[in-house]
Amino acid sequence: FTSRPPEETYAAFTRQVLKLKALGSGIIGVSEQGNSIQGRQDIPILEHKPVYSETEWVSVCRGFDACGRIAREHGITLTVHHHMGTGIQTGPEIDRLMQQTDPDLVGLLYDTGHLAFSGENLLALLRRHAGRIRHVHLKDIRTTVLARVLPEQLSFLGAVHAGVFTVPGDGSIDFAPIFNELEAI
């Protein structure tokens, strides 16, 4: 919604929703990839992420609401995946997205690895948006690799290739309180 005409995005999204419905899925995860730097190996991930203008925020939120309507028409739940290297990466950006989209149309895909990578408080964000979480990605983070990202000017892919993400239990995230909170909600 920040780099292409919305009609193009809606058409591609509808095709994907129909494919997922045919496969029996009830959920679709999306992220705003316009101007994303996650695939750019020449750009340090922690220094140059996109920051949306006010106009872009309106486009993104309206676009996700529209996609949520399309998904709902086909019995699919839409969730937005906050992601490193995008304009919806940090806690305040996730908060804004949740405030400016329709809770009946747009859910949150809660990703422990991306939150830890971006320095967020995992439990605080989980509690703030408990009512909007419809899907969860569990990734652990290796702090020894994360500590190299800024000084070595690593790109997102550089950090991934270096092993910043790992399976739960192999990194530094304490999953017990997260599981307890998820069970409670």
C-alpha positions in Angstrom: 0.0 0.0 0.0 3.0 2.3 0.1 4.6 1.5 -3.2 1.9 0.1 -5.6 -1.7 1.0 -6.6 -4.1 -0.6 -4.0 -6.1 -2.3 -6.8 -3.0 -4.3 -7.7 -2.6 -5.4 -4.1 -6.3 -6.3 -3.7 -6.2 -8.4 -6.8 -3.1 -10.3 -5.7 -4.5 -10.6 -2.1 -7.8 -12.0 -3.4 -5.9 -14.7 -5.5 -4.0 -15.7 -2.4 -7.1 -15.8 -0.2 -8.9 -18.1 -2.8 -5.8 -20.4 -2.9 -5.7 -20.6 0.9 -9.5 -21.3 1.1 -9.1 -24.1 -1.4 -6.4 -25.6 0.7 -8.6 -25.4 3.8 -6.9 -22.6 5.6 -8.9 -20.3 7.9 -6.2 -17.6 8.3 -3.9 -15.4 6.2 -0.8 -13.6 7.5 0.2 -10.4 5.7 2.7 -7.6 6.1 3.3 -4.3 4.3 6.2 -4.9 2.0 6.2 -1.6 0.2 9.6 -0.1 0.7 10.7 -2.9 2.9 14.4 -3.4 3.4 14.2 -7.0 4.7 15.5 -8.4 1.4 18.2 -5.8 0.9 21.6 -7.2 1.9 23.3 -3.8 1.3 21.2 -1.9 4.0 21.8 -2.3 7.8 18.5 -3.4 9.3 18.6 -1.4 12.5 19.4 1.9 10.9 17.4 2.4 7.8 13.9 0.8 8.2 11.0 2.5 6.5 9.1 5.1 8.5 5.6 5.9 7.2 4.4 9.4 6.5 0.9 10.3 7.7 -0.4 9.7 4.2 1.2 6.2 4.1 -0.3 5.3 7.5 -3.8 6.1 6.1 -3.1 4.0 3.0 -1.8 1.1 5.0 -4.6 1.0 7.5 -7.3 1.5 4.9 -5.6 -1.2 2.8 -5.5 -3.7 5.6 -9.1 -3.0 6.5 -10.1 -3.6 2.9 -8.1 -6.8 2.8 -9.8 -7.9 6.0 -13.2 -7.4 4.3 -12.1 -9.5 1.3 -10.7 -12.2 3.6 -13.9 -12.3 5.7 -16.1 -12.6 2.6 -14.3 -15.9 2.0 -14.3 -17.1 5.6 -10.6 -16.3 6.2 -9.2 -14.3 9.1 -6.6 -11.6 8.3 -3.6 -11.1 10.6 -0.9 -8.5 10.2 2.7 -9.7 10.8 4.9 -7.0 12.2 8.3 -7.6 10.6 11.8 -6.3 10.7 12.7 -4.0 7.9 9.1 -2.7 7.4 7.1 0.3 8.6 5.3 -2.0 11.1 8.2 -3.3 13.2 8.3 -1.5 16.6 5.8 -1.5 19.5 4.6 2.1 18.7 4.0 1.1 15.1 2.1 -2.0 16.0 0.1 0.1 18.5 -0.8 2.6 15.8 -1.8 -0.1 13.4 -4.1 -1.7 16.0 -5.6 1.7 16.9 -6.2 2.7 13.3 -7.7 -0.6 11.9 -11.0 -2.3 12.5 -10.6 -5.0 15.1 -13.3 -7.1 13.4 -11.3 -7.1 10.2 -7.6 -7.0 11.2 -6.0 -9.3 13.7 -2.4 -9.4 14.8 0.2 -12.0 14.1 2.3 -12.0 17.2 5.9 -12.9 16.4 8.3 -13.4 19.4 11.5 -13.3 17.3 10.7 -10.1 15.5 9.7 -8.4 18.7 12.8 -9.4 20.5 15.0 -8.4 17.5 13.5 -4.9 17.5 14.0 -4.6 21.3 10.3 -4.7 22.4 8.9 -6.0 25.6 7.2 -9.2 24.5 4.8 -9.6 27.4 3.8 -5.9 27.5 2.9 -6.0 23.8 1.1 -9.3 24.2 -1.0 -7.9 27.0 -1.8 -4.7 25.2 -3.1 -6.5 22.1 -4.3 -9.8 23.6 -7.8 -9.2 22.0 -6.4 -8.8 18.5 -3.9 -11.8 18.4 -5.2 -14.4 16.0 -1.9 -16.2 15.1 1.4 -16.7 16.7 5.0 -17.2 15.4 7.3 -18.6 18.0 11.0 -17.9 17.3 13.8 -17.6 19.8 16.7 -15.1 19.4 20.4 -15.5 19.9 21.5 -12.4 21.7 25.2 -13.1 20.8 24.2 -12.7 17.1 21.9 -9.8 17.8 24.7 -8.0 19.6 26.7 -8.1 16.3 23.9 -6.5 14.1 24.5 -2.9 14.9 28.3 -2.8 15.1 28.7 -5.0 12.0 26.0 -3.1 10.1 24.2 -6.4 9.3 21.3 -6.5 7.0 18.2 -8.5 8.0 19.3 -11.4 5.8 22.8 -11.1 7.1 21.5 -11.4 10.7 19.3 -14.4 9.7 22.2 -16.1 7.9 24.4 -15.5 11.0 21.7 -17.3 13.1 19.9 -14.5 14.9 16.7 -16.6 14.9 16.5 -20.1 16.4 13.9 -22.5 17.7 12.3 -21.9 21.1 14.6 -23.0 23.9 17.8 -22.5 22.0 18.0 -18.7 22.5 17.4 -16.1 25.2 13.6 -15.7 25.3 11.8 -17.1 28.4 8.8 -18.6 26.8 7.0 -19.8 30.0 5.4 -16.4 30.8 4.5 -16.0 27.1 2.8 -19.4 27.1 1.0 -18.6 30.3 -0.3 -15.4 28.9 -1.4 -16.9 25.7 -3.2 -19.7 27.5 -4.9 -17.1 29.7 -6.2 -15.2 26.6 
